[in-house]
Each structure stands twice: as C-alpha cells, then as structure tokens.
Amino acid sequence: MKILIAEADEQTRLRLFALLSQRGYEVMIATNGAEACRLLQHDDAPSLALIGRHMPGLDGLELCRTVRQWSNERYIYMVMLTVQKDTPDIVAGMRAGADDYISKNCAFDELHARLRAGERILKLQEQLRIEATHDVLTGTLNRRAILSLLERQAAQATRHPSQVGILLLDLDHFKKVNDSHGHTTGDDVLTETAKRLAAPLRRYDALGRYGGEEFLIVLPRCDLERTAEVAERVRLSVSKTPIDTSAGKIAITASIGAAAMDQGPVSAHDLIQRADQALYDAKALGRNRVATRVRTLEHAC
C-alpha cells in the first residue's frame, strides 16, 4: 500500500522511510504541506498519510482541513505526527480532520499497528463506496453513479473545451428471455452482457446500468465519429456468440444510440436525450444496430 510521509524534519523522514519501506509500503515523501497537498491530489495518490504537525507554509492542521474539504470519493486516512501529546494538541488535530495522532518517537510496532487499523478502515470505506455506487447484479456503476460521472465529465468539458461521447444501449427483446426462461436466466444474461460491454472499452471509459436491460457508457475525449466506432465494437462484442445459461445458449443483440459533445457545450441531460432519440431510431430501423443523431450504421437483424 502507498503511504505519504509529509514531514519537515529530515531525520524523522529518513527514519520513517526506512522503517516503512522494510515493511513493504510504497513510500512517497513531502517536505512541506504544499508539496503534500499536490501529491495527495494525484489520481494514484496514497490513501494513507503521516503528517507532521509543524511544516513551513501549509502546516499539518491546515493540510488536514484542506484535504477534508475535497469532494473526492477516495478517502485519505491521516495520522498526525507530533512531539507533543497534550490533549489540546490532539483535539486540534482531530478537529482539523486527522484520523489518529502519534508521537514521532513512538515505537515502530505502535505505528505499524495504527497503520494497520487505518488500512482496515480504508478497506471498509472502499467496500461501502462500491456498495453505494455499483449495481449489485452486474458490478457496473449504478444509475445514480453513472449519471453523476456524466455530469462531471460534461461540466469539465464545458470548462475546458473537449469532447465527450455517450452510448445508450438496450438489449433487444430482453423481455422474451425473462418470459421464456425466468428471471434467474435473465440475470445470467445481464451479468454476461455487462462483461461483454466492458471488453472493448478503455480503462478510463465508464459503464453503468441505466435501468433494467439498459446500459449507459461514457466515453471521454470521443467525438461523434469515434463514439459511433466504439458503439459498433460494443455491439459486436454483445452479439458475437450466444450466451451460455442454465437454460441453454441464448443469442442476444443490442440497439445503441450514440451522441457526443463535439459541436459546442451540451448538458448531460441534453446529451442523454440525443442518445435516447438515436436509440429510438436504431430500434425503429430493425434493432441490432448503432444510430447517431447524424447518421445510422445499419446491420441485419
């Protein structure tokens, strides 16, 4: 696990770096609060941080307050380092947002035990985050989470002009699967479909269950042409082979509506409306195809 040591005193930094490295931690170093603040904002930032109480510029208390003001979903567990363990000092650190407090000169076994406790809390936080943001059946983002992500992407693309594409996808004649084979088989089909949807996507694309047999895919840095190309790969991934279920092999196809923010700012709501209209076109034209607001890529059913 990654851990950040933010400490002005060089001797303390070197001691902690050696001890933590020996225990298998991937250690990052900051000599002041401003540097620590930058490191903790990176996408791959540590989730554990040892923070010195007194640092030049941004001190430990200010750093804790700053971190707690961030709206990041990822929680950062912060342990305040100090030479003092007076009650007022501890209370000040906790009120600023620190999770724990420990003396710089403590025995390493005590520090390691506190870090292990922090790791347990982080694992619990991650489990709760996944349960709150992911669909239980398919493991994809749930409706609220995927819409929230789309809204953030659309807002960011408006502030810093860029392109965002989305795919609104509906499994063709899925009701017949449930009616003919039961909801358990339908669940198996949805679970396998989610895996096939994810296969052609990039690491930073996002897939969510929009509702029932509908899925929403968010594609950062994609214009309409690129979005339609990804949609076609997704369509082929879904329909490439029948899905094995307890009721036998079931062939599944999908209709996909594609839209993109490639002609000026568009709200997330308007973008979904465009994709929904394109999805309606794909169904009206015979299903198992990709449609955009500009053109349609047709395929035989």
ZIZI-V631226 format. One record per backbone hydrogen bond with DSSP energy under -0.5 kcal/mol. CO is the residue of the C=O (numbers start at 1). NH is the residue of the N-H. Records with the same first field share a line. If there is no record, write none. Layout:
CO->NH / NH
This chain:
1->26
2->47 / 48
3->28
4->6 / 50
5->7 / 30
6->52
8->10
9->13
10->14
11->15
12->16
13->17
14->18
15->19
16->20
17->21
18->22
19->23
20->25
21->24
25->27
26->3
28->5
30->7
32->36
33->37
34->38
35->39
36->40
37->41
38->41
39->42
42->45
47->77
48->4
49->51 / 79
50->6 / 52
51->81
53->55 / 60 / 61
56->33 / 58
57->59
58->33
59->63
60->64
61->65
62->66
63->67
64->68
65->69
66->69 / 70
67->70
75->77
76->78
77->49
78->80 / 99 / 100
79->51
80->102
81->53
82->104
86->90
87->91
88->92
89->93
90->94
91->95
92->96
93->97 / 98
94->97
100->80
102->82
103->106
107->110 / 111
108->112
109->113
110->114
111->115
112->116
113->117
114->118
115->119
116->120
117->121
118->122
119->123
120->124
121->125
122->126
123->127
124->128
125->129
126->130
127->131
128->132
129->133
130->134
133->142
135->139
140->135
141->209
142->146
143->147
144->148
145->149
146->150
147->151
148->152
149->153
150->154
151->155
152->156
153->157
154->158
155->159
156->160
157->162
159->161
163->221
164->261
165->219
166->259
167->169 / 217
168->257
169->215
170->255
171->174
173->176 / 177
174->177 / 178
175->179
176->180
177->181 / 182
178->182
182->186
183->187
184->188
185->189
186->190
187->191
188->192
189->193
190->194
191->195
192->196
193->197
194->198
195->199
196->200
198->201
202->205
206->218
207->141
208->210 / 216
211->214
213->171
214->210 / 211
215->169
216->208
217->167
218->206 / 220
219->165 / 222
223->227
224->228
225->229
226->230
227->231
228->232
229->233
230->234
231->235
232->236
233->237
234->238
235->239
236->240
243->250
245->248
248->245
250->243
253->172
255->170
256->291
257->168
258->293
259->166
260->262
264->263
267->271
268->272
269->273
270->274
271->275
272->276
273->277
274->278
275->279
276->280
277->281
278->282
279->283
280->284
281->285
282->287
283->286
289->256
290->297
291->258
295->292
296->298
297->290
